């Protein structure tokens, strides 16, 4: 025994000596190349800087300093490229809305706790989104003010798209176990294949989650990242469109932006309705949910790249340099174009998180609505006839000098909310309750169809009949969500005509009533046909909430009456 120990000790000494010799030779080699560890750091820093410069030069297409493309009209195809990012965001939204709730329930999280998880992202966004907007307005990157934040938030979306479907798998690699699934594998031969779960039992069922904490943590982390970043990324994407387009293109650009968003949502939900488990892609990627999220990830990356490479922004340093104003104005005059003073455009594009932002259908300070709706819809004429102003009259209103609107303090802003007029308070409360109802539909719809309509159980072991029935219901619900997104786009095309014919308040109330009766009938019928038919009413509500409140606010500022 002593001889063996001596032999082991001798071998250890030999290995130690060889390791020391290798380390000394490595240090001498580094010293001969210059700098040792310091040299490694400097060379690494140089390589990173070189890659950064190449990336910036590639995104700016190698023509930094030439921003003539900003001051010309854009074609519809160019606006599609600029708006491609929001299409990718809507693809991510569709995957999130359709499959996050079933995924959370599938790893044992109870319904009431799932609601709290959905609250995390809005709470974080309430504090961080204004901060990100302020930092973006002051960003001095050579890429501009918006694209760096589109890139940053897109990374968060990609991480969320990876963690949500794979959180359970990563947790198992870190030691998580799921006893229910292991037990089901042992007794799967004796399972009744026609079992249908009772909805009340499923909701009240408590699953022990202490055996898989990592899977829950990673999935929840992915949910928060995906939801927050997808929400936050829309603002710089919209601001980027406004920054690289001239004012004459803003209406068409925002219309294209909305159409691309609707198209992305419809295609994303339709993608979730396909049974990928029976396809080569689903088998290769490990199931339906993973297949959808993987495809959405690649589509999202492609859409963001298209937007980032569409047009280079004017950096803040260039905007702030007064010496550039004269040369840019001269270029406009040579091109025979006149879009207003450069300084005014700088002020107009400074922020994307304020009330003065030029959102579609949002009123300006005079109460004159943006292109897409005419403020004259609410104008009463002396003869009390419900007629519309001619374009010349609208232009006359728009050319009147606007009152100077200075910066307001936080105290004044909060005070204006507390002491707002009664009619505005009613409108705000109505909008609040409408959004609460629509968010409940969006977050719980696929789970409702899987449990209440098809009778499945999201907490059943993977591969069990109850779980398969539930997953079939979730896939079917995706087609309902596709109808919801499609109806939103279709209704947006006719809502202007409805406003002109019936006036804004009636259209606003009508949209709410349509949605209310649709949801009541869906809850009462609980049938697959009802899921498809009544989902169209949710799209009517969604389109109404994105247009009508702004029109009513414009009407209030014009007449002091809603």
VOGU-498420 format. One line per 5 residues: their letters; for each residue x, y, z of C-alpha. Coordinates in steps of 0.1 Angstrom, whole numbers, plus 5000, padded with zeros to 4 digits. Example, Ala and Ser with C-alpha at 12.3 -4.5 7.8 and 13.67 -1.06 7.14 Angstrom:
REM VOGU-498420
AS	5123:4955:5078; 5137:4989:5071 $
REM end
This chain:
REM VOGU-498420
XXXXX	5000:5000:5000; 5028:5024:5009; 5045:5017:4976; 5013:5025:4957; 5009:5058:4975 $
XXXXX	5045:5067:4968; 5039:5060:4931; 5008:5081:4930; 5026:5110:4948; 5055:5108:4923 $
XXXXX	5031:5109:4893; 5014:5139:4908; 5047:5157:4912; 5055:5149:4876; 5022:5163:4864 $
XXXXX	5027:5194:4885; 5061:5200:4870; 5049:5196:4835; 5020:5220:4841; 5045:5246:4855 $
XXXXX	5067:5242:4824; 5038:5246:4801; 5026:5277:4819; 5061:5293:4818; 5064:5285:4781 $
XXXXX	5030:5301:4775; 5040:5333:4794; 5073:5335:4774; 5055:5331:4742; 5031:5359:4751 $
XXXXX	5060:5381:4762; 5078:5376:4729; 5046:5386:4711; 5043:5417:4734; 5025:5423:4766 $
XXXXX	5016:5391:4784; 4980:5392:4797; 4979:5429:4791; 4987:5421:4754; 4958:5396:4753 $
XXXXX	4934:5423:4767; 4946:5449:4742; 4944:5425:4712; 4909:5413:4723; 4898:5449:4727 $
XXXXX	4912:5458:4692; 4893:5428:4677; 4860:5438:4694; 4865:5474:4683; 4871:5463:4648 $
XXXXX	4840:5441:4647; 4820:5469:4661; 4832:5493:4634; 4824:5468:4607; 4789:5463:4621 $
XXXXX	4782:5500:4622; 4797:5505:4588; 4776:5476:4574; 4743:5489:4590; 4751:5524:4577 $
XXXXX	4759:5509:4543; 4793:5526:4543; 4780:5561:4534; 4781:5579:4568; 4776:5616:4564 $
XXXXX	4752:5613:4535; 4716:5615:4548; 4699:5626:4516; 4677:5595:4518; 4660:5610:4548 $
XXXXX	4647:5640:4529; 4630:5623:4500; 4597:5606:4496; 4596:5568:4503; 4579:5542:4482 $
XXXXX	4555:5517:4497; 4581:5490:4494; 4606:5511:4513; 4580:5517:4540; 4574:5480:4542 $
XXXXX	4611:5475:4549; 4611:5501:4576; 4580:5485:4592; 4593:5449:4590; 4604:5449:4626 $
XXXXX	4569:5454:4639; 4558:5424:4618; 4584:5403:4636; 4573:5417:4670; 4537:5407:4662 $
XXXXX	4549:5372:4653; 4566:5370:4688; 4534:5384:4704; 4513:5357:4687; 4535:5329:4700 $
XXXXX	4535:5345:4734; 4498:5350:4736; 4489:5316:4723; 4513:5294:4742; 4527:5311:4773 $
XXXXX	4496:5305:4795; 4494:5267:4785; 4532:5264:4790; 4530:5280:4825; 4501:5257:4835 $
XXXXX	4519:5227:4820; 4548:5231:4844; 4525:5232:4874; 4518:5269:4880; 4482:5275:4892 $
XXXXX	4458:5299:4875; 4459:5326:4901; 4497:5326:4902; 4499:5327:4864; 4479:5360:4866 $
XXXXX	4505:5375:4889; 4533:5364:4865; 4515:5383:4837; 4515:5414:4859; 4553:5414:4862 $
XXXXX	4561:5428:4827; 4536:5457:4829; 4549:5467:4863; 4585:5467:4850; 4575:5485:4819 $
XXXXX	4558:5512:4839; 4591:5523:4853; 4616:5513:4826; 4599:5523:4794; 4599:5561:4800 $
XXXXX	4635:5558:4811; 4645:5539:4779; 4626:5566:4759; 4646:5593:4776; 4679:5576:4771 $
XXXXX	4671:5569:4734; 4663:5606:4728; 4699:5614:4741; 4717:5585:4725; 4748:5596:4706 $
XXXXX	4755:5564:4688; 4767:5565:4652; 4738:5541:4644; 4713:5569:4655; 4690:5571:4684 $
XXXXX	4665:5543:4676; 4683:5514:4661; 4706:5507:4691; 4675:5502:4713; 4658:5481:4686 $
XXXXX	4689:5459:4687; 4690:5458:4725; 4653:5450:4730; 4654:5425:4701; 4681:5405:4720 $
XXXXX	4657:5404:4750; 4629:5391:4727; 4652:5364:4713; 4662:5353:4748; 4625:5351:4757 $
XXXXX	4616:5331:4726; 4644:5306:4736; 4636:5304:4773; 4598:5300:4772; 4596:5267:4752 $
XXXXX	4629:5254:4766; 4627:5264:4802; 4615:5230:4813; 4642:5213:4794; 4670:5235:4808 $
XXXXX	4656:5229:4842; 4658:5192:4838; 4695:5196:4828; 4700:5214:4861; 4683:5186:4881 $
XXXXX	4646:5192:4879; 4622:5162:4880; 4585:5158:4872; 4572:5129:4892; 4537:5129:4876 $
XXXXX	4552:5123:4841; 4575:5096:4854; 4545:5079:4870; 4524:5082:4839; 4552:5065:4818 $
XXXXX	4550:5035:4841; 4512:5031:4840; 4505:5045:4805; 4493:5011:4793; 4463:5012:4816 $
XXXXX	4451:5048:4808; 4416:5054:4794; 4422:5071:4761; 4387:5088:4762; 4391:5107:4795 $
XXXXX	4379:5142:4796; 4388:5165:4825; 4363:5184:4845; 4370:5222:4842; 4366:5229:4880 $
XXXXX	4389:5201:4890; 4416:5213:4866; 4414:5249:4879; 4415:5238:4916; 4442:5211:4911 $
XXXXX	4474:5218:4929; 4506:5204:4916; 4538:5201:4937; 4563:5224:4920; 4591:5220:4946 $
XXXXX	4608:5193:4924; 4613:5216:4894; 4622:5251:4906; 4647:5259:4878; 4622:5251:4851 $
XXXXX	4596:5275:4866; 4622:5302:4871; 4636:5300:4836; 4601:5299:4820; 4589:5329:4840 $
XXXXX	4621:5348:4832; 4615:5341:4795; 4579:5352:4798; 4589:5385:4814; 4617:5392:4789 $
XXXXX	4595:5384:4759; 4565:5404:4771; 4584:5435:4783; 4608:5437:4753; 4581:5431:4727 $
XXXXX	4561:5459:4743; 4591:5483:4746; 4605:5476:4712; 4574:5490:4694; 4581:5525:4705 $
XXXXX	4616:5529:4690; 4605:5510:4659; 4577:5535:4653; 4600:5564:4662; 4625:5551:4637 $
XXXXX	4599:5551:4610; 4590:5588:4618; 4627:5598:4620; 4637:5584:4586; 4606:5597:4567 $
XXXXX	4596:5632:4558; 4563:5645:4573; 4545:5639:4540; 4552:5602:4544; 4541:5599:4580 $
XXXXX	4505:5590:4574; 4513:5564:4547; 4542:5551:4569; 4520:5547:4600; 4493:5530:4579 $
XXXXX	4519:5506:4565; 4532:5501:4601; 4497:5490:4612; 4491:5467:4582; 4524:5450:4588 $
XXXXX	4515:5445:4625; 4482:5430:4616; 4497:5407:4589; 4524:5395:4614; 4497:5387:4640 $
XXXXX	4475:5369:4616; 4503:5347:4602; 4517:5341:4636; 4485:5328:4650; 4478:5307:4619 $
XXXXX	4513:5292:4623; 4503:5281:4659; 4472:5265:4645; 4492:5240:4624; 4498:5206:4641 $
XXXXX	4536:5206:4639; 4538:5174:4658; 4529:5155:4627; 4556:5172:4605; 4593:5167:4601 $
XXXXX	4600:5201:4616; 4580:5193:4647; 4597:5159:4652; 4632:5174:4646; 4626:5204:4670 $
XXXXX	4610:5184:4698; 4573:5191:4696; 4547:5216:4685; 4555:5245:4709; 4592:5244:4703 $
XXXXX	4586:5242:4665; 4564:5274:4666; 4588:5293:4688; 4619:5283:4668; 4602:5293:4635 $
XXXXX	4591:5326:4651; 4626:5333:4663; 4641:5330:4628; 4613:5351:4613; 4617:5378:4640 $
XXXXX	4655:5380:4634; 4649:5383:4596; 4623:5411:4600; 4646:5430:4624; 4676:5427:4601 $
XXXXX	4655:5440:4572; 4645:5471:4592; 4680:5478:4605; 4694:5477:4570; 4666:5498:4555 $
XXXXX	4679:5533:4561; 4706:5549:4582; 4695:5574:4608; 4709:5609:4614; 4730:5607:4646 $
XXXXX	4722:5631:4674; 4756:5648:4670; 4747:5657:4635; 4712:5669:4645; 4727:5690:4672 $
XXXXX	4754:5706:4651; 4739:5739:4638; 4765:5740:4610; 4747:5712:4593; 4714:5730:4591 $
XXXXX	4724:5753:4563; 4739:5726:4541; 4709:5704:4545; 4685:5732:4536; 4706:5740:4506 $
XXXXX	4703:5703:4495; 4666:5705:4498; 4664:5737:4478; 4685:5721:4451; 4662:5691:4450 $
XXXXX	4632:5714:4447; 4618:5701:4480; 4606:5721:4510; 4596:5702:4541; 4598:5730:4567 $
XXXXX	4626:5742:4589; 4652:5717:4599; 4652:5729:4635; 4614:5722:4638; 4619:5687:4625 $
XXXXX	4646:5681:4651; 4622:5692:4678; 4594:5671:4664; 4615:5639:4663; 4632:5643:4697 $
XXXXX	4610:5620:4717; 4589:5589:4712; 4575:5585:4747; 4555:5618:4751; 4520:5628:4746 $
XXXXX	4530:5649:4716; 4541:5617:4697; 4526:5614:4662; 4507:5582:4666; 4482:5571:4640 $
XXXXX	4448:5587:4647; 4462:5607:4676; 4451:5644:4677; 4474:5673:4677; 4472:5703:4700 $
XXXXX	4445:5720:4679; 4423:5689:4681; 4427:5683:4643; 4432:5646:4638; 4460:5630:4620 $
XXXXX	4456:5618:4584; 4432:5588:4583; 4403:5607:4600; 4390:5642:4595; 4383:5662:4625 $
XXXXX	4354:5677:4607; 4335:5646:4615; 4326:5662:4648; 4321:5698:4634; 4287:5713:4638 $
XXXXX	4277:5739:4612; 4254:5768:4618; 4226:5751:4599; 4231:5720:4621; 4237:5698:4591 $
XXXXX	4261:5670:4596; 4284:5678:4568; 4322:5675:4564; 4346:5703:4558; 4363:5706:4525 $
XXXXX	4400:5699:4524; 4407:5736:4519; 4390:5743:4552; 4410:5716:4570; 4442:5730:4556 $
XXXXX	4432:5764:4568; 4428:5750:4603; 4461:5733:4601; 4479:5764:4590; 4468:5785:4619 $
XXXXX	4496:5792:4644; 4496:5767:4673; 4499:5780:4708; 4532:5774:4724; 4532:5744:4746 $
XXXXX	4560:5744:4771; 4573:5715:4792; 4551:5706:4821; 4564:5693:4855; 4556:5659:4869 $
XXXXX	4534:5676:4895; 4514:5695:4869; 4510:5663:4849; 4497:5643:4879; 4474:5672:4889 $
XXXXX	4459:5672:4853; 4451:5635:4857; 4435:5639:4891; 4415:5670:4882; 4406:5662:4847 $
XXXXX	4371:5671:4834; 4343:5647:4841; 4337:5637:4805; 4374:5629:4801; 4374:5609:4833 $
XXXXX	4345:5588:4821; 4363:5582:4788; 4395:5572:4806; 4376:5548:4829; 4358:5533:4800 $
XXXXX	4391:5528:4781; 4406:5512:4813; 4378:5486:4816; 4377:5479:4779; 4415:5471:4779 $
XXXXX	4411:5450:4810; 4385:5428:4793; 4404:5426:4761; 4436:5416:4779; 4418:5388:4797 $
XXXXX	4406:5375:4764; 4441:5376:4749; 4459:5360:4778; 4433:5332:4787; 4417:5325:4753 $
XXXXX	4438:5295:4743; 4436:5280:4778; 4398:5286:4778; 4394:5267:4745; 4417:5239:4756 $
XXXXX	4399:5234:4790; 4363:5247:4787; 4356:5239:4750; 4377:5207:4744; 4378:5194:4780 $
XXXXX	4416:5190:4783; 4439:5193:4812; 4471:5213:4809; 4485:5198:4842; 4482:5162:4830 $
XXXXX	4514:5144:4821; 4529:5149:4786; 4515:5123:4763; 4484:5115:4783; 4450:5117:4766 $
XXXXX	4438:5147:4787; 4470:5166:4778; 4467:5158:4741; 4431:5170:4741; 4441:5202:4757 $
XXXXX	4469:5208:4732; 4445:5201:4704; 4422:5228:4718; 4451:5253:4721; 4460:5247:4684 $
XXXXX	4424:5252:4674; 4423:5284:4695; 4452:5298:4675; 4428:5298:4644; 4404:5319:4665 $
XXXXX	4432:5343:4674; 4441:5345:4637; 4405:5355:4630; 4407:5381:4658; 4438:5397:4643 $
XXXXX	4424:5395:4607; 4391:5411:4618; 4411:5440:4634; 4428:5447:4601; 4396:5445:4581 $
XXXXX	4376:5467:4606; 4403:5493:4605; 4397:5498:4568; 4360:5506:4573; 4360:5524:4606 $
XXXXX	4366:5558:4590; 4334:5554:4569; 4315:5543:4600; 4327:5574:4619; 4316:5597:4590 $
XXXXX	4282:5580:4588; 4273:5574:4625; 4297:5597:4644; 4325:5587:4667; 4306:5581:4700 $
XXXXX	4281:5557:4684; 4309:5538:4667; 4328:5536:4700; 4298:5523:4719; 4289:5500:4691 $
XXXXX	4323:5483:4691; 4321:5477:4728; 4286:5462:4725; 4296:5439:4697; 4326:5426:4717 $
XXXXX	4304:5422:4748; 4277:5401:4731; 4304:5381:4713; 4321:5371:4745; 4289:5363:4763 $
XXXXX	4278:5340:4734; 4312:5324:4733; 4311:5316:4770; 4275:5302:4767; 4280:5281:4736 $
XXXXX	4315:5267:4743; 4317:5252:4709; 4345:5251:4682; 4322:5270:4658; 4316:5297:4684 $
XXXXX	4353:5301:4690; 4359:5309:4653; 4328:5331:4648; 4329:5352:4680; 4366:5358:4678 $
XXXXX	4359:5383:4651; 4342:5405:4677; 4374:5408:4696; 4391:5422:4666; 4364:5449:4663 $
XXXXX	4371:5458:4699; 4409:5459:4694; 4406:5482:4664; 4381:5504:4683; 4404:5509:4712 $
XXXXX	4433:5519:4690; 4413:5546:4672; 4382:5559:4688; 4395:5572:4722; 4419:5595:4703 $
XXXXX	4391:5608:4681; 4369:5615:4712; 4398:5634:4728; 4402:5654:4697; 4365:5662:4697 $
XXXXX	4367:5672:4733; 4395:5697:4727; 4376:5711:4697; 4342:5715:4714; 4349:5708:4752 $
XX	4322:5681:4749; 4325:5643:4745 $
REM end
